[in-house]
Amino acid sequence: MEYVYAALLLHAAGKEITEENLKAVLEAAGVTPDEARIKALVAALEGINIDEVIEKAAMPVAVAAAPAAAPATAEETPAQEEEEKEEEEEVSEEEALAGLGALFG
């Protein structure tokens, strides 16, 4: 991630993102630069409009996230609705635990 951060710092400062500039920023931050990673990053960013990418990434997530549950129909009872909520919660907890396991495993 420090390589991407260095590229973003150069971009924010109005500097060209080159191998030499990335290497200088990384060394100033106390990171030992990996030439292959620097070359790969510079090649990957070639022709990319960073401002446009940042703008798209900063869009509110809430707009894209639509409610997952369908509206209740007259046929569903409150008990059925409660069961569905419990199942969703169980899945959420299982996913959360799996994610935490990946951090330590």
Protein Blocks (a to p, Z undefined) as FASTA:
>chain_A
ZZmmmmmmmmmnopacdfklmmmmmmmnopacdfklmmmmmmmmgopafklmmmmmmpcf
klmmccfbdcddfkbcfklmmmmmmmmmmmmmmmmmmmmmmmmZZ
